[in-house]
Amino acid sequence: MEAIGRDSELPITASSAPDEAGLAASTAAALEAGLRARAPGVQASTPLVRQLALRLGRELSLDAQSLALADVAARIRDVGMIALPDNVVLATAPLSPLEWALVNRHPVLGEALVEQLAAVAPAGSIVRAHHERWDGAGYPDGLRGDAIPFLSRIIATCDAFVAIASDRPHRKGMGAEAALELVLQESGSQFDPVVVDALTSSLVAQATVSRLPTPGGGRGRNEGGRPDVQSPDLKSAIAEFAVVPVLAPAHEQVLAAVAREGTLGGELVAAVEKDTGLTVAVLRQAQALAGRRPIANVADAVAALGPTGVREAVSALPRTEFPWRTSHLDVLMHRSLVHAQAVARATDRIAREIKLPERDDLLAAALLHDIGKLVLSRGVPEYGHPSDQVNTPEERVRREQREWGVDHASLGGLLLRKWGLPEQLSSAVAAHHSAEAQNDIATYVRLADMVAHHAQGEPVDGGKMLELAHLCGLSATLLRDVLFDLPYSGGSQRRRAERSPLSSRQTAILGSVAAGQHDKAIALELGVSASTVRSHLHDAYGRLGVPDRAQAVLRAVAMGWL
């Protein structure tokens, strides 16, 4: 498509009254001029958002009257910022939680102002809702799905796309291609999927996804017009982030396990899973051996590579000596690693409580869920300060989106895709703060993340945690037990050395045997006959190479299959 420019015209139909349309346009222009004078940085992206909103409106076959209303609403969507105090509107340092609370009121203030002016009053409800999210996690009213005005959904998508792609006074943009990919990751959570599809069609059809112009000629500048050398460059951070450093003790333990004769595969898996950098390196190395089935967990990766392949994958990795050398990245890496291990333990416990047949893919997603924070720490020097921990995980994600146009979850998913890791893994990482679907890896990881934050004494949304637990099939009583036990739990369960030869039904039956149940009780629980249970058990004995049920249980536990 042609480059998005500033020469938008307000669409007027033959049936509309020219004086009314002209009055609405002139009123919107006056409000926009007021916002430009009060907060030029806020208004800078408006021409691009207007053009894109009109383009999407046409793609979605809106009539001329709706297009005109969309244009007005896009122009004045942030006019409520005029009513905020100077210390917020003109701030050059990161805002405090109280100041962000004031910023979050601008849609309400904007609606109140717009509704006092008859010419633009129909845009009031659209202005109020332009920061709502499709999944209900937006503000100010927490509207969900179709309850959000359609024009607000269009403007929200365009606003976010332009914010991510374009340079701003306080940061560099990531470019249109990366912005589109991040918006696609949030389709169905932050954004209306129909609108995202229209955005994709509009950009791809006109072939300019990599040529989006940026306000101010593409260079971040401060209020004095000088280049802002402190601007975070997340696009470069992703491009340059080729490898994750490894904590030196974890690196030494893996190499020792590889060199030691008689090391079980499960022991090597557990050693790799102790460190994020090791996990990434082994998974990346294994993809070349994946064939038709991508390798999405460490156990399968170690089984495919063998000790020699694991050594090749990790031997040359850069190492950090934390806690003896305390650079900012070292500190953030260690804090992220401690949290990732807690989330992995919570994920494993939840998976065992609800008897998920395959836990390893979940565990890999849990271990890598916050890897995007390492990207943010490179692009945003002040990112990861301990004061960030005063908010809930969802609040921190919204703050990242407001300040930098993208959150660490989306960046993590983008990074894993760049590295060629399986889509199910990168999608789970990208969605781990927004997923709310049954039988979804990202939803399980989101619940485990909240459990881990709670166990570490950090604030969480208790109501949302209960809602997610119910969605995952975890009762309130079991959730309470997990919350209580997690701070006292040790490392993960014995890791499996290779893929289990048992079917999911055989694994379930053997698990019931391990719990002391008899054939008839197992049959009743599964809704099959006792003879069917015995048939499955005898088949399992053959697959495991053992003579009876006791040996079968011992073998399965030893290999990490139960």
N, C-alpha and C positions, 0 to 999 in steps of 0.2 A: 504494500500500500504506500501512498505518498507519505512523506514525512509529516508528522503531526505538528502543526504550526499554531500561530496565535490569531489567525484571521477567521475565526468562527463567526458565522452569522446566525442570528436568532431565526429559526424557521417560523414562517407565518403562513397560514392557510388562507384561501380566498374567503372562507366562511368566518374567519376570526376578525374581530374588530381591530383595524390597524392602530387606532389610538390606544386601545387597551394593551395590545401587545407591545407597542412602543413605550407605554408608560411602565410596564413591567420590566422591559429591558433597561430603561433609563434608571429606574429605581434600583435594580440589581447592580448596574454599573456604579451608581453612587455608593451603595453599600460596599462594593468591592474596592472602590477607591479609598473609602474610609479604612477598610482593613489593611490595604496596602500601606497607607500612611502610618497606621498604628503598629502593624506587625508585618513588615515586608517579607520576612522569611517564611511566614505562614502562607501568605498569598502567592508566593512565587510559582507554585506548581499549578495554580488554578487554570491558566490557559490550556495546559496539556490535559488536565482532567476533563475540562469542558469538551475539548475536541474528541477525546476518547469516549466520553459518555454519549455524545451525539452519534459517533460511529457505531457504538454498540446498540444504541437505540434503533438505528436504521437496520442493523443486522437482525434485531429482534422484532422488526416490523411494527414499531410503535407508530401511531398516527402523529400528524404534525403538531397537534395540540400537546400531546405528551412529550414530544421532543422539545417543544418550547419550554415546558415546565421543567424538564430535566436540565436544560441549559441554564435556566434561572437558578435552580437549586444547586447545581454544581458551582456556580459563581459565588453563591452566598453561603455555602455549607458551613464555613468556619467563621461566620460573622460574629458569633457569640464570643470569640476571643477578644473582641473590642472591649467587652465589659470586665475582663480580668485585670488584676492589678499589675503594675509595671514590673514588680519583682518576678512575675511569672512570664508575661509576654516578652519582656526584654532580657530574660535570663541568658547568661552565657555559660553558666556552670550547670551540671546535672541537677534536676529538680528533686526536691524532697518529696516524701510520700504525701504530705499535706498539700504541696504545690501541685502534684499530679492529680490529687482529688479535685482541686480547683479547675485544672485543665479539662478533666472529665465532665465538668458541668457545662462546657461550651455548647454542646448541642441543645441543651435545655434553654440556656440563655439566648442562643440564636433563634430558636423557635419563638420565644417570647418577644424578641425584637421584631422578627419578620411578621408575626401575626398582627402587629400594630399598624402595618403598612398595607393597605387594601390591595395595592397593585401586585404584591408578591406574597400575600397571605396564603394562597394555596400551596406554596412551597414549605410552609412551616413544619408540617408533620414529616416531610422528606428530610429537612435539615435535622430535625430531632433524631431521626433514626439512622443517620448515615454512618454511625459507628456501632450499630448492632451487628451481630454475627449470626450466620445461618444456624449454628448449633446452640444459640441462646446464651453464649458466654460474653456477649458484647455489653455496651452501655448506651444510654442511661437506664433503659427499662428491661433489659434482658429478653427482648423479643426473639422469637425463634421461627425459622422457616418462613412460610407464607404470611405470617403475622407481620413481617417487616414489609413496609411499602416497597413495591417493585422498583421504583426509581431510586430509592435509597440503596437497594441491593446493587444496582448498576453503578451508582456513584461510589459506593464503598469499594467495589472491585477495581474500578478505575483509579481511585485515590491510592489504594495500596500498590497497584502495579506501578504507577508513576513514582510513588515514594521510594520503592525498592530500586527501580531502574535509574532514576535521575540523581544527579549530584544535588546536594543540599548544602547550605552554609556550614553545617557542622559535620558533614560526612560525604564521602564519595558514593556514587551510585554503583550498582552491580551490573548495569546494562540490561537491555530489554530481554535478552534470551534467558538469563538467569532469573529475572523477575517473573517471566511467564512460567518457568518451571516451578518456582516457589508458589505462585498463585495456584497452579495446577495441583500441587501437593495439598493445598488447603481447600480444594473443591469439596463441598459436602460438609465441611467443618466451619471454616470462617466465611466461605463464600457460597452463594447460590450456584449449584452445578450448571444450571441453564445459562447463567450469565458468564460463567467461566468458559463454557463451550463457545459462546458468542465471541468472547474476547479472543480465544484461540483462533477461531475461524477468521475473524477480522484481521488479525495480525498476520497469520500465515497466508491468507488469500492475497494480501497486498504486499507480501514479501519484504517487509521492513523490520522484522523482529530484532535485527541487530543494529538498527540505525535510528533508534529513538533519540530525538534531540533532548538536551538537558537545559534547565533554566540556567541563565548566566553563562552560556557558552560552554558548559561542561566542566567548569572548574569551581571547586568549593571555595567560598570566600567569606570572610568575617564581615562585621558591620562596617569596617573601615575600607572595604574593598580589596584588602590584601589577601593573597592565597592563604588558606587555612591549613597549615602544615600538620595540625593535629587531627585532621579529618580521617576517620576510620576508612580503610579501603578493604572491604570484605571480599570483593571480587578477587583482588590480588592475594588476600589471605588464603582463600580457597585454592587458587591456582598454585600457590607456593607450598601449600601444606601437603607434601608428598609422603611423609612418614610420621608416625607418632613415636616420640621418644619412649624408652622403656626404663622403668625403675631398675637400677643396677642389681639389687638383690634378687628381683624376680628373674632377670636375665641370667644371672649366675645359676639359679636353681634349675632353670630349664636346660641349660647346657650341661649341667651335672646329671640331670635325669636322662638326657640323651646319651651321655657317655657311659652311664652306669649299666653294666650287664644285668639282665633280669628285670629291668624297669617295666612295669605293666603299662599298657596303653592308657588305662584309666588314670594312672599317676601322672603321666605326661599331659593328659588333657587338663587335669586339675592344676598343674603347674602353669600351663599356658593361660588358663582362665584367671590367674591371679593378677594379670596386668593387661590394661587396655591396649597398649602398643603391641604386646605379644599376640593378643587375640586378633587384632587387625592384620598383622603381618602373616599369621598362619592362614587366616581365612583368604586373604588375597592370593597367597601362593597356591592354595588348593583349587582356586577357580579354574586354572588351566587344566586340571584333571577331572573337572566336574562332569564333562560329557553333556548328556542331555538333562541331567538333574543338577541344578546349582547346589553348591554346598553352603548351607546357611547356618552351620553351627560348628563349634570347635571339635566335638567328638568325631564327626564325619571328616573334618579337615585333617585331623591327626591320623585317622585310619587311612585316608587316601595318601598322605605324604609319607608316613612312616617316620622313624627317628631321624634318618638321614635328611629327608625333606624338611622336617621341622628345624633341624640345625641350619640348613641352607637358608630358610626363611628368616631366622632371627639373628644369626651370628653377626651380621654387619649393622644391626640397628643402633642408632645413637642412644646413649644412656644418660640418665640424670641421677645424681647422687643424693637427692632429697632423702632425709632432712638435713644433711650436713651442708648443702649448698642451697641457699634459699632465694633464688630468683622468683619473680612474680609467676612465671610459667611453672616453675617447680612446685610452688605452693598450690596453684590452681590444679595442676595435674594430680597432686597427692590428694587434695580434697575431693576431686572428681572421682578418683580411684576408690577412695574409702566409701563414697556414696554409691558408686556403681556396684561394689561388692555387697553392700547392704540391700540394694534393689535386687540383685541376683539372688540373694538368700530369700528375700521376700517372695520373689517370683517363683522360686523352686518350691517354697512352702505352700503357696497358694495352689500351684499346679498339682502338688501331691494331695492336698485337701480335697480338690474337686476331681481328682483322678484323671487328669489329662494324659492321654496315652503317650504323647511325645513332648518332652519338656526341654530338649536341648536347643531348639530354635528359639524358644522363649528366653532361655538363659543368655543366648548370644545377643539378642535384642536388648536385654537388660544390661549386659556388660557394656554395650556401646551407646546406650540411649542418650548420654550427655556429651558425646564427642564434639558436637557443634560448639560447645562452650570453649573448646581449645581454639576454634577458628575465631570466635568473637574476641578472645583474649589477645589474639595477634592483631586483629583489625581495630580493636578498641582498647587502648592501654589501660583505661580505668575499669574495665569490665572485671567482674568477679570479686569486688570489694566485699569484705564480710558484712557490711551494712545491707547488702542485697538479700541477706538471709532473713530479714524481718518480715518479708511478705510471703504469701502462699505461692506455690509453684505457678499457679495460673496467673496470679498478679504479676509475678516476675516476667512471665512470657509476654503479657500485655505491655509491660513497661519496655521490654526489648523491641516489640513491634512499633511502639510509639517513638522511641528514641532513635532507632536505627533502621526501621522499616522492615525488619526481619527478626525472627527469634532463633534461639540456638537449636531447637528441634528441627526446624526446616533446613537450617544450615547443615546439621548432622546428616539428614537424609540426602541432601545434595552432595555432600562429601563422599558418602558411601557409594552413591551412584557413580561418581567420578572414578572411584577406585574399582569399579566393576563388581561390587558385591551384589548378591541376589536382590531382586526388587522387593521381595517380601520382607527382607531385613531392613533395607533403606526406607521403605514405606512405614514400617513399624516405628523406626527411630523418628521419622519426620512427624508422625501423628501421636506421639506418646503423651502429649499434653492436651489433646483434643478428642481422641477416639472414644466413642461410646457405642460399640457394636458387639453383639454376642459372638463368641468364638473368634475373636479378633486378637492377634498377638499384641497390637498396640494398646488395646483396652486392658489386657492383663498387666502389661508393663506400666501403664498409667496408674492402675490401682497399687501395684507394688511400689512405685515411686512415691506415692502418697504415704503408704505404710512406712517406708524407710525414712521419709522426712519426719513423720510423727515420732518414730523411734529415736531419731536424733534430736528431738526436742524442738523442732521447727514447726511453725504454724501450717495447718492444712485446713481445707474446707471439709469439715466433718460430714456435712450433709451429702456433698458430692462423693465422698469416699464410701459412705453407706450405699448410695445409689449405684456406684460402680461395682461394689461387692455383690449386690443383688443381681446386677447384670451378668457378672461372671459366675454366678451360681454359688457364691459364698455367703452363708448365713451370717447374721449379726453376731451370733455366739462364736462361730469360727473366726470371724474377723477380729473379735475381741481377743481370742487366744493368740492369733498371729501377732497382733499389736503388742501383746504382753510378752510373748516369747522372743520376738526378734532381737531385742537388745542383748539377750543372754545366749543366743544361738551361736554355734561355732561356724566353721566353714561349711561349704556345700557338701551334700551327700557324696558317697563314693561315685566317681565318674565312670561312665561306661567306657570300655576299651574299644569297642567296635559296635556296629549296628546289630541290634537284636534280631535273631532269626525267628522270633515269635510273632504271631499275629497279634493285633490289638485285643482280640477276644481271649486268646491264650494268656496274654499278659494280665488281663483283668482277672481271669480265673486263678492264675498262679498267685496274684496279689491277695485274693480272698483266701486261698489256701494258707499263705504266709500269715494271714490275720487269724487263723485258727478255725475257719469255717469248714463245715462238712459239705459233701457233694450236693445233698438235698437243699441245704440252705443257699448254696451258691446258685443252684438251678432256679430256685424260687426268686432270688434277687434278679437274675438275668432273664427270667421268663422262658427258660428252656427246660428240657428234661435232664434228669440226673445222668442218664446214659450219654447224653450229648456232652455234658461236663467231663465225664470220664474219657470220652473219645478225644476231646481237646487236650486233656492232660497227657494221654498216652502219645499223642502226636508231638506234644511239647517235649516229652522225655527223649524222643528220637532226635528232635532238632537240637537239643542241648547235649545229647550224648550221655545221659544219666539213666539209672535204672528205676528210680521212684520219685515220688513227690518231694520228699525231704531233700534229696540231692538236687532236684530241680530248683527248689527255692534257694538253696545255698549257692548254686551256680549262678542263678539270675541276680541275686543280691551281690555276689562277688564281682560280677561284671557290670554292675550299675544299671541293670535293666529293670529292677524293681526298686 
